[in-house]
Amino acid sequence: MKLPKYLIADNASLQDDIFVLHTEFPRFLINMNNDEIEWFDEFSQKEAEENADIIENSVAGAYRFFETEMKNYTD
């Protein structure tokens, strides 16, 4: 199965929070209400520096995805 790059996630016990899950490297879950990020892939400081553009683009993409999805719900 091919997973989408980004997914919207929520949880009934965390009713005020909504999340975006990034399924490709670097895998993470970001809480869109408080900007907390939980990383699922471990990487060293050196690896983080080497992949800074990928990490930055992935996080920025999560915010763009979220904005687009929320706009689709309100339209």
Secondary structure, DSSP 8 states (H G I E B T S, - for coil): ----SEEEEE-GGGTT-EEEEE-SSS-EEEETTT--EEESS---HHHHHHTHHHHHHHHHHHHHHHHHHHHHHH-
